[in-house]
Each structure stands twice: as C-alpha cells, then as structure tokens.
Amino acid sequence: MLTLQVAKATNDAGHIFMMLRHLLDSAQLGYGVQGVRARAMLVSRLRHEQRQAWHETSVSTPPDALGRFVDACVARMGQASVTWHAPVASYLPENAMVRQVVAELLQPPIKPEYVFAIDRPSRLFVEPVSASVFALVPDGPPVRVTVDGEEIEIASTDGPERIAGEWWRDDASAKLTRDYFRVQTLLGRWLWLFRCSDGRWFVHGEWA
C-alpha cells in the first residue's frame, strides 16, 4: 500500500498524479500491477472557486501554491526532510516554537491569542553564546561586547525588554529573569543580547 499525503486539500488531478508518479518510481511492484484502488482516509472542505471560462492573459499565483511547493519537496526529499516551525505558547524564545514535519500541518494550529507579533531575530541560536559586556553604568545598556575573543563596538541600543522566567519548569535557567537588548554594531550587524538576573550576558540571535 502506498500512502500519499498533501499539505492542503486539493482536487487537482494533475497535482495528485505528479506526487503519485514519484511514489511509483520508488515502489517495489513485484510482477506488475493488475489494478489500482485509491481511498481518501482524511478529507477536508475546499473553498469554491470560479473556474476560468476562457484563457486569461494575466498571471497570478494560485492560492494553493505554497501547498503544492511543500508537496513537491516531500515527493523528492521525503516527508522527514521537510519541516516547519510551529508556534508554542511560551515567552522564552527557545521554547516559543517546535519543529514539526509537514504531515503535522494538518493538525489544528495553536490558538491565535497565544501568538504575539513581536520583533524577533531572523536567526535564533540553538544555544545562547556567552559574552562579556562593558556598560557605562551598572545594569545599563552595553557599549562593547566580546564574543569568542572578538571585541565588538556597539553603535546603538534598543531595550531592555524584560522576559520573566517560567517558574513552573524544572530547568533552573528558565527561572532567571532576562533583559534583552537589540543592538547595532559599528559594522551594521544587529545582535540580540540578554542579561540574566545573575549578571551573566549572552548573545541569543542575529537579524540577517
């Protein structure tokens, strides 16, 4: 039995055949095929759309273009190789998302009231990088930061944004309060730094 799954509901026979063709190319069919039977195990409603009565010259992106792109990637690379980041109800940046395979796109998404439109770096480090910071006043914004032996001069600073620890977690580091700063270096890089309530500094991300 071959399993075919699409990212979004579709009634496009050509798109389904394209994905099925990739499955058949790698399937072990033994001595041949005498018959084929297809069954939809999971169905969803489709939004009604007016079909074109004649060819239109304007070029527009189909509404399911993203779903088709995901399906094409899955067909070529395998389901486990195509993932996305789903939002999680957490204030801590490293806990605010979870990686899921595209098959889980069909699961109900997180409620919108738990997702906040806040400025976050395009690249979040897997682990915060320890840093040494110099400030003009105690607990003030950084003016110079040293990371992995490299001394970086700060041109401008925005912050702090305080994020309290999640006291209900067993991880001791999650209980520490963090003060985040968005800083721009003299070379134009934008870094995301935070100071723990115990005085330690880390670089947590960077804007591309």
Contacts in CASP RR format, 6 or more apart in sequence:
PFRMAT RR
TARGET T0000
AUTHOR 0000-0000-0000
METHOD contacts of the structure
MODEL  1
MLTLQVAKATNDAGHIFMMLRHLLDSAQLGYGVQGVRARAMLVSRLRHEQ
RQAWHETSVSTPPDALGRFVDACVARMGQASVTWHAPVASYLPENAMVRQ
VVAELLQPPIKPEYVFAIDRPSRLFVEPVSASVFALVPDGPPVRVTVDGE
EIEIASTDGPERIAGEWWRDDASAKLTRDYFRVQTLLGRWLWLFRCSDGR
WFVHGEWA
2 20 0 8 1.000
2 23 0 8 1.000
2 24 0 8 1.000
2 27 0 8 1.000
4 16 0 8 1.000
4 19 0 8 1.000
4 20 0 8 1.000
4 23 0 8 1.000
5 74 0 8 1.000
5 79 0 8 1.000
5 103 0 8 1.000
5 106 0 8 1.000
6 15 0 8 1.000
6 16 0 8 1.000
6 19 0 8 1.000
6 67 0 8 1.000
6 71 0 8 1.000
7 66 0 8 1.000
7 67 0 8 1.000
7 70 0 8 1.000
7 71 0 8 1.000
7 74 0 8 1.000
7 102 0 8 1.000
7 105 0 8 1.000
8 64 0 8 1.000
8 66 0 8 1.000
8 67 0 8 1.000
8 105 0 8 1.000
9 43 0 8 1.000
9 44 0 8 1.000
9 45 0 8 1.000
9 46 0 8 1.000
10 16 0 8 1.000
10 46 0 8 1.000
10 64 0 8 1.000
10 68 0 8 1.000
11 46 0 8 1.000
12 64 0 8 1.000
15 68 0 8 1.000
15 71 0 8 1.000
18 72 0 8 1.000
18 75 0 8 1.000
19 71 0 8 1.000
19 72 0 8 1.000
19 74 0 8 1.000
19 75 0 8 1.000
22 75 0 8 1.000
22 76 0 8 1.000
23 75 0 8 1.000
42 106 0 8 1.000
47 63 0 8 1.000
49 63 0 8 1.000
62 68 0 8 1.000
70 82 0 8 1.000
70 102 0 8 1.000
70 105 0 8 1.000
73 81 0 8 1.000
73 82 0 8 1.000
74 81 0 8 1.000
74 82 0 8 1.000
74 102 0 8 1.000
79 101 0 8 1.000
79 102 0 8 1.000
79 103 0 8 1.000
80 101 0 8 1.000
82 101 0 8 1.000
82 102 0 8 1.000
83 99 0 8 1.000
83 100 0 8 1.000
83 101 0 8 1.000
83 102 0 8 1.000
84 99 0 8 1.000
84 100 0 8 1.000
84 102 0 8 1.000
84 105 0 8 1.000
85 97 0 8 1.000
85 98 0 8 1.000
85 99 0 8 1.000
85 100 0 8 1.000
86 97 0 8 1.000
86 98 0 8 1.000
86 99 0 8 1.000
86 100 0 8 1.000
86 104 0 8 1.000
86 109 0 8 1.000
86 110 0 8 1.000
87 96 0 8 1.000
87 97 0 8 1.000
87 109 0 8 1.000
87 110 0 8 1.000
87 114 0 8 1.000
87 115 0 8 1.000
88 95 0 8 1.000
88 96 0 8 1.000
88 97 0 8 1.000
88 98 0 8 1.000
88 110 0 8 1.000
89 110 0 8 1.000
89 114 0 8 1.000
90 96 0 8 1.000
90 166 0 8 1.000
91 163 0 8 1.000
91 164 0 8 1.000
91 165 0 8 1.000
91 166 0 8 1.000
92 163 0 8 1.000
92 165 0 8 1.000
92 166 0 8 1.000
92 174 0 8 1.000
93 120 0 8 1.000
93 124 0 8 1.000
93 163 0 8 1.000
93 204 0 8 1.000
94 124 0 8 1.000
95 166 0 8 1.000
95 174 0 8 1.000
119 182 0 8 1.000
120 192 0 8 1.000
121 190 0 8 1.000
121 192 0 8 1.000
121 204 0 8 1.000
121 205 0 8 1.000
121 206 0 8 1.000
121 207 0 8 1.000
122 206 0 8 1.000
122 207 0 8 1.000
122 208 0 8 1.000
123 205 0 8 1.000
123 206 0 8 1.000
123 207 0 8 1.000
123 208 0 8 1.000
124 204 0 8 1.000
124 205 0 8 1.000
125 203 0 8 1.000
125 204 0 8 1.000
125 205 0 8 1.000
125 206 0 8 1.000
128 194 0 8 1.000
128 202 0 8 1.000
128 203 0 8 1.000
128 204 0 8 1.000
129 147 0 8 1.000
129 148 0 8 1.000
129 202 0 8 1.000
129 203 0 8 1.000
129 204 0 8 1.000
130 200 0 8 1.000
130 201 0 8 1.000
130 202 0 8 1.000
131 145 0 8 1.000
131 146 0 8 1.000
131 147 0 8 1.000
131 193 0 8 1.000
131 201 0 8 1.000
131 202 0 8 1.000
131 203 0 8 1.000
132 145 0 8 1.000
132 146 0 8 1.000
132 147 0 8 1.000
132 201 0 8 1.000
133 142 0 8 1.000
133 144 0 8 1.000
133 145 0 8 1.000
133 146 0 8 1.000
133 193 0 8 1.000
133 195 0 8 1.000
133 201 0 8 1.000
134 142 0 8 1.000
134 143 0 8 1.000
134 144 0 8 1.000
134 145 0 8 1.000
135 141 0 8 1.000
135 142 0 8 1.000
135 143 0 8 1.000
136 143 0 8 1.000
139 195 0 8 1.000
141 154 0 8 1.000
141 157 0 8 1.000
141 159 0 8 1.000
141 160 0 8 1.000
141 181 0 8 1.000
141 183 0 8 1.000
142 154 0 8 1.000
142 157 0 8 1.000
142 181 0 8 1.000
142 183 0 8 1.000
142 193 0 8 1.000
142 201 0 8 1.000
143 153 0 8 1.000
143 154 0 8 1.000
143 157 0 8 1.000
144 151 0 8 1.000
144 152 0 8 1.000
144 153 0 8 1.000
144 154 0 8 1.000
145 151 0 8 1.000
145 152 0 8 1.000
145 154 0 8 1.000
145 183 0 8 1.000
145 191 0 8 1.000
145 193 0 8 1.000
145 201 0 8 1.000
145 203 0 8 1.000
146 152 0 8 1.000
147 203 0 8 1.000
152 185 0 8 1.000
152 186 0 8 1.000
152 189 0 8 1.000
152 191 0 8 1.000
153 185 0 8 1.000
153 186 0 8 1.000
154 183 0 8 1.000
154 184 0 8 1.000
154 185 0 8 1.000
154 186 0 8 1.000
155 184 0 8 1.000
155 185 0 8 1.000
155 186 0 8 1.000
155 188 0 8 1.000
156 183 0 8 1.000
156 184 0 8 1.000
157 181 0 8 1.000
157 182 0 8 1.000
157 183 0 8 1.000
157 184 0 8 1.000
158 181 0 8 1.000
158 182 0 8 1.000
158 183 0 8 1.000
159 179 0 8 1.000
159 180 0 8 1.000
159 181 0 8 1.000
159 182 0 8 1.000
160 179 0 8 1.000
160 180 0 8 1.000
160 181 0 8 1.000
160 195 0 8 1.000
161 179 0 8 1.000
161 180 0 8 1.000
161 181 0 8 1.000
161 182 0 8 1.000
162 177 0 8 1.000
162 178 0 8 1.000
162 179 0 8 1.000
162 180 0 8 1.000
163 177 0 8 1.000
163 178 0 8 1.000
163 180 0 8 1.000
163 194 0 8 1.000
164 177 0 8 1.000
165 174 0 8 1.000
165 175 0 8 1.000
165 176 0 8 1.000
165 177 0 8 1.000
165 178 0 8 1.000
166 174 0 8 1.000
166 175 0 8 1.000
167 174 0 8 1.000
167 175 0 8 1.000
169 175 0 8 1.000
176 196 0 8 1.000
176 197 0 8 1.000
176 198 0 8 1.000
177 196 0 8 1.000
177 197 0 8 1.000
178 194 0 8 1.000
178 195 0 8 1.000
178 196 0 8 1.000
178 197 0 8 1.000
179 194 0 8 1.000
179 195 0 8 1.000
180 192 0 8 1.000
180 193 0 8 1.000
180 194 0 8 1.000
180 204 0 8 1.000
181 192 0 8 1.000
181 193 0 8 1.000
181 194 0 8 1.000
181 195 0 8 1.000
182 190 0 8 1.000
182 191 0 8 1.000
182 192 0 8 1.000
183 190 0 8 1.000
183 191 0 8 1.000
183 192 0 8 1.000
183 193 0 8 1.000
184 190 0 8 1.000
184 191 0 8 1.000
185 191 0 8 1.000
189 206 0 8 1.000
189 207 0 8 1.000
190 206 0 8 1.000
190 207 0 8 1.000
191 203 0 8 1.000
191 205 0 8 1.000
191 206 0 8 1.000
191 207 0 8 1.000
192 203 0 8 1.000
192 204 0 8 1.000
192 205 0 8 1.000
192 206 0 8 1.000
192 207 0 8 1.000
193 201 0 8 1.000
193 202 0 8 1.000
193 203 0 8 1.000
193 204 0 8 1.000
194 201 0 8 1.000
194 202 0 8 1.000
194 204 0 8 1.000
195 201 0 8 1.000
196 202 0 8 1.000
END
